[in-house]
Amino acid sequence: MIRAIRGMKDILPPETSRWQWVESQAREVFELYGYREIRLPLLEKTELFARSIGADTDIVAKEMYTFTDRSGDSLTLRPEATAQVLRACLENGLMRRAGVNKLYLIGPMFRYERPQKGRYRQFHQINCEALGSDAPELDAEVILMLVDLLGKLGIKDLRLLINSLGCPECTPDFKSQLQLFLAAQEGWCDDCRRRLVVNPLRVLDCKSQHCQALLVGAPVMEDSLCQDCARHYRRVLSLLEGAGLAYEKNPRLVRGLDYYTRTTFEVTAAGLGAQDAVAGGGRYNGLARELGGPDLPGLGFAIGEDRLLEVLPPEAGLEGRPLTFLAALGDAARERAFLCLQEIRAQGLPAAMDFEGRSLKSQMSLADRLGAAYVVILGDQELASGQALLRHMASSQQDAVPLTELAPALAARAGLKEGS
Ligand code: AMP
């Protein structure tokens, strides 16, 4: 049997309902903050990611799905969304159009990582990008929106970690201080020995516990921030405090992409094990220029949807509209039930029946398996009287309803249920 590729999973019903629910909640919240959806290709030129994410990051160095297409171009399945959102904005001149500086994108990303719980090779992100402003209010708003959404989804025990990575004014100074510190220690892993020469910030991000232990006492970026960056950071934090949002400063939070400047943040959730970051993001003021565009400050975040689903309350997103199952016996009743199906669906309610001529007993067990909220039994007698019994499965309550009134009666009950 041919199986799915390692690290890539099928998302099956009823789990898909939960994904749809999460996405619809996200769309609702994003709309409140003025975001519009953007949909982009899964493939981009490799250069886009190599140039933006950073040659020395794990993503570019080890994790991209890159191949040469039939015309000899090097293409890559997108490992993240920010670079391509900016590419699309610059290419389509989106920033010149009103109301398009806040964008969201929902879809799969691809990274050749070692699969484990919460880490996949095809995973799914909900991304937001806010472009065109360096105002700290925007940083605070983006973070508040993220936490707002996670709260609406019922995610518990969230921790917001935050840091500032400075700007090209102050980062070089910090990098040299860090480099001096790193060079004075022995025992770095092979990757870090290379990183401490080419990109010392990446050492802060090393997953090895040994390297993390060696970092105790390392200089912290906050002490090296220039005046503007320090002011920006203080303002973001005070806006979050003003909004009553608890945060923890984490001076090691550099995240796995090179394009971040100033604010970076991550949200972790309890119950995820080692891969506990449910969302992460930050500011990338230099990225548009790096991609050949104008100065276009911006920031954004990505929620890991697969991980989010793992910490979603178990019942969330599963409640659908009540299903009515029509159990029909005999050809004439089946004819009538087939029409009833459409009448009920026309009221916006799901309806099902058996097409295989099963016995009443197996129709009832089918209704049960489908999770029907109501069952209507239709036989010769019901056809003759023009009335059928509408049974509410949970309470076992039964009411005689004229067949012509069945669909409106179900609609009224669904309305009652919604209102109660
Ligand atoms: P990043 O794009 O690296 O900033 O990651 C943003 C979020 O995407 C993380 O906080 C995770 O929730 C999620 N994520 C990143 N990589 C993976 C992966 N390989 N599998 C599942 N989720 C991931």
Boltz pocket constraint, residues with backbone or C-beta under 6 A from the ligand:
constraints:
  - pocket:
      binder: B
      contacts: [[A, 79], [A, 80], [A, 111], [A, 113], [A, 118], [A, 119], [A, 120], [A, 121], [A, 122], [A, 123], [A, 124], [A, 125], [A, 255], [A, 256], [A, 267], [A, 277], [A, 278], [A, 279], [A, 280], [A, 281], [A, 302], [A, 303], [A, 304], [A, 305], [A, 306], [A, 307]]
      max_distance: 6.0
